[in-house]
Amino acid sequence: MSLRPGADAKLKKLFTRIGTPDPAPFVPDPFQLQALEAVQHSDCLVTAPTGAGKTWIAVQAIDRIFKGGGRAWYASPLKALSNAKLIEFAEHFGPDNVGILTGDRKENADAPIIVGTTEILRNQLYDAMHRGEALATDFVVLDEAHYLGDQDRGVVWEETMIYLPQRIPLLLLSATVGNAGQIAQWMSAIRGRPCRVVQETRRPVPLYPILLHPDGTLLPLLVAGEGGKSRLYKKVADFLGAKHVPTLAAPGHLPPFGAMLDVLRKYNLLPAIFFLKSRADCDQALQLCLENRIQDEEQAMRINQRMTELTARFPHVKRHRQRWLIEHMAVGSHHSGQLPAWKQVLEALMSEGLLDAIFATSTVAAGVDFPARTVAFLNSDRFNGREFMPLDATELQQMTGRAGRRGKDRIGFALVVPGRYMDVRQVARLLRAPAADVHSQIRINFSMTLNLLLSHAPSEVEDLLHRSLAAFQRHGAAYGGEDAAHAHLWEDFQRHLEFLQATGFVNAEGRLTEDGLWAAQLRIDQPLLVAEGLRHNIFPQADPALLAAVMSGLVNDKETDEHLDKKSLPEVLVKAVNRVTRGLYGFAKQMQVRGFEVRPIFLRPTLAIWHWASGTPWEKAVQAGQMAEGDLAMLALRTADNLRHITGLRDVFPRMAEAARQAIELILRDPVMPAYAAVPLTEIEAASSDEDPPPEEESDAYDKEEP
């Protein structure tokens, strides 16, 4: 169907409220003052909608500590968020008083205020326990606290909360924790100090869900029903109940985004973020906007000027294939297949209000700060890195949190676009649902086991596992003694311990051997395989480019050797990979027999990194690996993170540590490094606090179709 812009009569009055609010002096909201008062006497968990002002609480609380001569740590799940907070905090506290630790960025590490990723804070706790020293901070903020329930990274949040000394007040911030009271009870139980919950449900910018009918008419999605409860608008219900429901696009095709932008533009609903299911869709959507040339000359001039400024230092971004679309259509594509520097350019332009639309995968909702007037949904499910799953209330609320810019919008909109993969009724239910509960995701791994044994006897580790959120949620507030969750964790810990004993990293008394002591510093995905390679000199230490290549094979977690012509591979690379594979085979077999996962080493990622480390131009390295630019950049960053940990073992493996340092220099260069100035490579250290979190955006499905 062709779209003819229209709006239901019920929306006409609502649309008159669109606009920028009048400037007004800042006055803290009651919940902000309550939280600020609470952290003076207790821990505090703050749940409030995105944009409500949670960061203000953190800044004021840190300011109080700072002025009293104390130190503070601000932990976030994302490097991008940490970088943004560094800039914000440096403006408030002065650049000399703020440092950053994000694995690939280590600056002013002795500053009284540190921002960084939660993994690094957790690792500093490991080191403090090992050395018997006090953690060098007097206050901790855990931002995006709902990550406690993240399947892949929640264990880091839980460990941090368990290990953090009682003397250090803890402030948790989140927009989406359904069971905040239970989390606070658990914290009080394990930390021996009260934890107060401060909740705010009111959005600073009210949200209105609307639906785009395939004929181009905008309809209210929900209207007030009996008892104050909302229900589907009758016209929407009638549309969904029709025998032959019209669609915006044929199956397998994208809708006419250019025409959709015309509808939104007519009713002043731009800028917008369109959440799409895959990278490919995001890129292809731009081609459907070619008729949307920028009409405002001032906007075009400002975009051109900012693009020149933002890309001045980065040649690969300067000539990015989508730059023309930015400068002429004011639209962009944001996903993990893009270079980090390009994504930062898009984020800057969007946050400055220069773009009309961004087409993004749902990962952009997790902490990237470029809100819009409207967010649009074409799917009621998302790809989680493994499969397509229905959205839950928390995920939807994270995305709708981008709708409505505080200080720029009076109201925001969530636009539901019907289609093959959109369950409109389900989205309507989720919009009215409370945030989902957070559940423990703690699990045992070899890095955790080694690091706990640095400072604890096995019996003491058992006590720590009793304090897990998993045990609390299974056993209740008065937990203690045996319970299924604790029993499972303890059994799994013993299984890891027994393997470490069998392979010489731990002795019969449960203490780390010499090999175990240095292996504990390898806080990476596959520490034992890397440790085995180091102690048997399997890695190519005489050739830093080959070292980077084989290390990328251990980092890579995707099956990527399909259609690879192995006969054309460089012989030197094949020999190096074969040497590592053969050298680790027996050890890997032992792990598999004991039920531990071992990922195979694929050749395609090693080929791409070898080319890049050997000086091959970026475009050819990307072509050799047959992967998206963002994937290769992320692989290089993760490989460098693993290599950093080897550089930290210079007292045990001096030649290998030096080779690792040189390998890092070979792969961390434009366009891999983000747009900020990186720490000089001569100063790179793999201090055990320098572990980076797993990739933030690897849950995109580039070419996967939904079932």
Buried (B, 14 or more C-beta within 10 A) or exposed (E): EEBEBBBBEBBEEBBEEBEEEEEEEEEBBEBBEBBBEBBEEBBBBBBBBBBBBBBBBBBBBBBBBBEEEBBBBBBBBBBBBBBBBBBBBBEBBEBEBBBBBBBBBBBBBEBBBBBBBBBBBBBBBBBBBBEEEEBEBBBBBBBBBBBBBBEBBBBBBBBBBBBBEEEBBBBBBBBBBBBBEBBBBBBBBBBEBEBBBBBBEEBBBBBBBBBBBBBBBBBBBBEEEEEEEBBBBEBBEEBBEEEEEEBBBEEEEBBBBBBBBBBBBBBEBBBBBBBBBBBBBBBBBBEBBEEBEBEEEEBBEBBBEBBEEBBEEBEBBBEBEBBEBBBBBBBBBBBBBBBBBBBBBBBBBBBEBBBBBBBBBBBBBBBBBBBBBBBBBBBBBBBBBEEBEEBBBBBBBBBBBBBBBBEBBBBBBBBBBBBEEBBBEBBBEBBEBEBBBBBBBBBBBBBBBBBBBBBBEBEEBBEBBBBBBBBBBBBEEEBEEEBEBBEBBBEBBBBBBEBBBEBBBBEEEBEBBEBBBBBBBBBBBBBBBBBBBBBEEBBBBEBBBBBBBBBBBBBBBBEBBEEBEEEEBBEBBBEBBEBBBEBBEEBBEBBEEEEBEBBEBBBBBBBBBBBBBBEBEBEEBBEBBBBBBBBBBBBBBBBBBBBBBBBBBBEBBEEBBBBBBBBBBBBBBBBBBBBBEBBEBEEBBBBBBBBBBBBBBBBBBBEBEEE
